[in-house]
């Protein structure tokens, strides 16, 4: 039987039906010459000033980790356990689920101690991270104005609580270009106990061209599908198919000048190159046994309670993140879900930290040993924190969790121009609100862009007659964070 692609004379419908069936069939030949369609668009763009960071690994802890059980101890909260908030505070408060008339303060069962030369205080749930504190800047004074997950996560990831805005990784790749010819500039890795409320909006390019969107790697099996050549397809067939697609796209682009046509061509080119680069990237067999043990790649196999394999999944993603930044990927987001403990806080938080603490610390140490931490910014945090009040949701007989709390929460950063070994900001004696050095999400974004040599007020994109930016009309660089 003659393969359809062996006959170059086909209808347009037949051509696309046979030639557009996945990454492998679409992007297999030398798609764009270096002097081709987008030769005028540089792979690298000049920053506004000298950058400290080249890459970013962002740990997004979906759901809102409990800061007073991990990073911000409150002895007074334990003393006042079971007491109500003052009416003057309570009447102005907004909650997702707490019933105000019965709300009571809830202390933490965790123990805290100082670690490292800097004396940073951490919970007993973080024994591995405690060995890295001299490289970490802890921000205890984060706050935002969203107390539900979807708008809160979108605000943290894109600077807007609404869908349709570019995420941080998209802005960085738009501003600086992709440092890798063969891999995406923005990769998303997930370990999800539940879905993300924002879905693909969590790594969307919004109104920026789609080649700046995050590339989602699979969490099970091979991270990237369709890397191998389909059976029965020869290199000549592949070249003829892709060159025809390229020709059609180029004609369309020359006629319309639409940025999405250019983005499509860029994506085809990247997909072709990934066929050579991605197999080596995702092959972890060359990693030493010591590295595998440090990250905990095989922990799920040794823990019968981890039936979903979250421990190994997250560890693999941490190791992939290191391999990605080694190969030039500018921005990697690792999602871990969920930290949304409305009940069973103590046991569920322990599960979360069991999954994440060891591989996160291993990644920090690995980056440092390889000389990559100085140029790789690492960020760890969620969309908001948890209330110092126990959640007394209607229908529950006991109070075992905490509600959403945007008024104050904690986040830490390391590497990439960050001054480690310090704790910035302070909350009040029960952790209700920020009392020193408040840091809004817009300030965080302004600081991250600054570390990459970008002025957040000058990094703009014109859309629908207006110049948009990540920080909208807000944000100030947090100078205390800078080395």
N, C-alpha and C positions, 0 to 999 in steps of 0.2 A: 504493500500500500504506500502510495506517495504521501509524504507528510505535507499538510497544507502550506507550511512556510517554504517548502521547496519550490513552490510556484509563485513567482513574484507578482503575477497578475491576479489580483483578488479584489473583491468588492471592499469598500471602506469598512462596512460592517463586519465582514469576514476577517479582515485584517486585524481590527481591534479585538474581536472575539478571540482569535487565536494568539494574538501577540501581547495582550494586556492582562495576563493571568497571574499577577503576583510580582513580587520584587525580582525574582529570578528571571522571569520572562521579559520584564519591562526594561531592566537596566543592566545589560550584560556586555555591552561593547564600549568602545571608546566614545562616549556619548558627546562630550564637548571637548574640542581641542582647547589647549590653554589660550589660544588666540581666537577662540570662537565667539559665540553670541555675547557672552558677558565679560569679554576681555577687559572692558572699561571699568568693571567693578572689582576693586581690590579685595583679595582674601583677607588682608589685614587693614584695619583703619587706625589712624593715629589717635591716641587718647588726647584729652585736653591738657594733661600734665603727666609727669612721670608716675606710673602705677606702682603699687606695692604688691598687688595680687595679679596672677595670670589666670587662675582657675578658681572655681568655687564648688565645694561639696556642701549641699544644704540638706540637713536632716529635718524633714518635716514630720513632726509627731502629731498626727491627726487626732483631734478630739480635745486637746487641751490638758497637758500634764499638770499635776498638782504641785505647785511650787513650794508650798509649805511642808510637803512630805518629801521633797527632793533637794531643794536648793536654798530655801529661805526659812530657817527655823524660827518658831515663835513660841518661846517659853510662856509668855503671857497668855497666849491662846490656850495652852494646856491648863493654866491656872483658872481661866474663865470658862472652861469646858462646861457646856450646858446652860450658859447664861445668854440672855437676849442681847442683841445690838441695841444701842440707844435709839429711841424712837426718831430722833432727828436725823439719824443716818438711815434707818430702815425705811422711812417714808419716801425717800428719794431713790431708793434702790430699785433696780430692774433685775428680774430673775427669769430664767427659762422655766423652772419647775418648782422652786421653793415656795411654800405657802408662808407668806409674811407673818401671819398672826401666830405661828408656832415656831418661827425660825430661831435656832439656837446655835451658838458658837460650838465648834467641834475641834478639839485638839488633835495632835498627830501622835500616833503610837511609835513613830520612827525615832531612832537615836541619831544624833549628829556629833561630828567631831571635826577638828581642824586637820588639814592635810597639806603636805608640801612645805617648801620654804615660805610661801606666801601666807600660809595659814588659812586657806579657803575652807569654808565649812560646807560639808556635804552630808547627805543622808547615808545610812548604812546600806541602802539599796544600791549604792554606786561604788562598790569596792574597786572596780577596774578604772573608772574615770577618776577616782581619787588619786591615782598614780600619775595623772596628767595635768593636775591643777596649775602647775607653774607655767603652763603654756596657754591657759584658758583665761579669758576675760568673762566674768559672770555679770550679767545685767539683771539686777533684781527689780528694776523700776520700769519695766515695759508696761504699756497700757494701750488700749484702743477703744473704739466706740461701737463695737459690734459684739453682741452676746449670743448669737446663734451661729451654728457651724458654717453653713454655706457662705453667708456674707463675711464672716470672720476669716475663713480660709482664703477666700478670694482677695480680701483686703491685704492679708499677709503676703500672698503670693503675687498679686498684681497691682497693689496700691489702690484698688477700687473694690467695693463690695458687690459690684455688678458684674455679670458675665460680659464677655466681649472685649476685655482689656488685655493687653499683652502682659505676660508674666515676667518675672525678674530675669530669668534665663534668656528670654526672647529679647528683652531690652539690651542685655549685655552683648549678645551676639549681633544685634543690630548696630550697636555702638562701636564694637571692636572687630567684628567679623569672626569667622570660624578659623581657629588656629590649626585645625586639622583638615587636610585634603581628603582623608579617607574615612572619617568617622563624623557623626553628627556633632555639632557644637553644643548641643543641649540634649541630654539624655535623662530619661525618667525611669527609676527602678522602684518597684513596689513590693511591699509585704503587707497584705491587707486582710485583717480579720473581718472587715466589713468594707463595703464600697466607699469611695470618696464622694461626699455630697456634691462637689463641683465637677466630678468626672473629668473629661478632657479639658474643661475650662481651667483646670489646675495647672496645666502646662501649655495653654493656648498661646498663639502669637497675636490673638485679638485682631486689631486692625493693621498690624504689621504684616508684611508678606509671609505666606505660610512656611517658607523655608526657615523661618526663625522659630517655629514651634518646636516643642520638645518631642523627641522620638521615644516612644514608650517601648521598653524592652519587656519581654514576657517574664513572669515570675516563676513559671514552672517549665521544665523542659528546656529546649534551646531558647536563649533570650531573643534571638533573631531568626525568623522563619525565612524559607525560600532562598537560602544562600547558595544552594547547589544548583547546577544547570539541570533543567528538566530532561528526563529521558527522551531520546529521539531528536533533541535539538542540537545542531552542530554550531560551532562558532560562526560559520558563514551565515547561517540562518539568523542567529542572534544579531549579528552586525547589521544585516539587511533590515531586520525588524526595527531595531533601535534607531538606525540612521533615518528610516522613513518617519518614525515618530518625531525624531529631532527636527527633521525638515518641516513637517507640518507645524510643529510648535514654533519654529523659528519664523515661518511665514506669518503665522498668526501674531506673533510678538511684534514683528516689523510693521504689521498693519495697525495694530491697536496700541502697542506700547504698554499694555496692561501689566502691572507688576506681578500679578498672579501667574501670568504666562511665563515670565522670567523665573518665578519661584518654582514652577513646575519643572522647568528645564534643570534648574539647580538641584532639585530633589532627584530627578532621574540620574544626573551625573553622580551625585553622592551615593545613590543606591548601587550603581555599577561599581564604584570604588569600594563600597562596603563588602562586596562579594569577595574581594581579596583580603581586606583588613579585618573584617569582623570574625572570621573563624579563628584567627590567632588571638584576638582579644578575648573571646569567651572561652577559650581552651585553658582551663586552670591546671592542667596536668603538669605543667612546668613549675608550678609553685612548690616550694619546699614543704616537707612535712611540718617543719617548725612554724612556717607561715600559716598553714592550714590549722594547726593547733591554736596558734595565737588568735586567729579570727573566730575559731570555733565552727569550722565548716561542717564538721561531722557530728555536731552536738545532738541534732534531732534523732539521729540513728541510735544514740546512747540514752535518750530520754523517752521512755514509753509514753509519758504524758503529753509529749509534743506531737500529737498525731497529725496535725496540719503541716508540720515541718517548718514552722515560723523561725525557729532559732537558726537553722541552716540556711533558710532563704534569705534572712536579713544579713547573715554573715557573708554569704556569697555576694550579695549586693554591695556590701562594704568593700569587699576585695575587688569587685568589678569597678567600683568608683575609683579606687586607686589606679587600676589599670587604664581606665578611661582618661584620667587627667595626665597620666604618664604619656599618653599618646596624643594629647593635644585637645581633648574635649574641654571646652571652657566651663560648662555648667552642668552639674549632675545633681538631681534631686532624688533623695531616697525617702519614700513615704513609708511610715509604719503606723498601722491602724489596728486598734483604736485605744486612745488614752482617755476616753470619755466615760469616766467612772462615776456614774450617778449612784451606784450601789456597789457593794463589795470592793470598796476602794483599796483596802489593804492588800488583799490577795491578788486583785487584778493588776495593781501597780507593780507588785512583785513579779508578776508574769512579764509585764512589759519590760522591766529593767533586766530580767533574766535574758530576754531576747536581745536587748540592745546594748547593754553596758559593756560586755566583753568585746564585741566586734568594733564598736565605736572607738574604744580606747586603743584597740589594736591598730585601727586605721590611723589614728593620730600618731602613734609611735612609729608605724611603718612609714608614713609620710616624712616624719622627722629624720629617721635613719637614712632615708633615700635622698635627703636634701630637698624635698618637695614641699615641706610645710611652710617655709618662708614665702613661697609664691602661691600657695593654695589656701584660700580662705575656707574655713569650716564653720558652719552655722548650725546650731541645734535649738529647736523650739517648736511650739505649736501656734495655734491661732489666738489663744487666750489662756488664762489660768483657771483655777478652781476657787470657789468661795471658802472663806474661813468658817462658814456656816455648814452644818450638816444638812444634807438634802432630805427633807421630810415630805417627799412626793406623796400626793394623795393615793391611797391604796396600799402603801408600804407600811408594815408594822414596825420596822426598825429603821434607824438612821445609820447607814453604812457608807454613804458616798458624799460627794460634793457637787454643787451645781456650777454652771459656766460663770466665769468672772473676768470681765475685760478691764476692770479698774486697776489691776496690778497682776503681773506675772513675770516669770523669769525666762531668760534665754541666754545661751552662752556662745561665744565665738573664739576661734583660735587661728593662728597662722596668718598668712597673707597680709601683713602689716598691722596686725592686732597686738596690742601690748598685753601680754599674758600675765598671769599671777596677780590679778586684781579683781575686786568686786566693786561694781559701779551701781549707785543708786540705793535707795532704802525705802522700805514700806513701813507703815505704822506698826504698833506693837502687836496687833492681831492679823496684819496682812490684808486689811481692807483696801487701803489706798496708798499711793506713792507720796512720800513726803520729802524725797531728795532726788535730784537729777532725773526727772521724768523723761522717758524715751518713748515717743510714739512710733508706730510702724513706719510712718513717713520719714522719721529721723533715721531709723534703721536702714531704710532703702537709700537715703541720701548718703549714709556712711559707707554702705557697700559699694555704691557707684564710685564714691571718692577713692576707695581703696584700689579700684581698677583704673584710676586716672581719669574719671569722668565727672564733670560738673553736672549734678542732677538738674540744674536749672537750664543747662544748655543742650542736654540730650533730649531732643524733641522730634516728633513726627507729625507732619501735617495731615489731618484727616477731617473731612467735612468742614473745611474752612477754618480749622483751629489747630494750633500747635499743642499737641498733647505731650505729657511727660509722665514718667513713672510716679513721681511724687505730687502730681497735679499742681497745686499752687502752695504746697506745704513743704515741710522738711528742713532740718538743719543737721549738718554733720556733727556727730558726737565726738568731739575732739579727744575726750578722755580715753576713748577706745584705741586711739592711734598710737603706734609705737614711735 
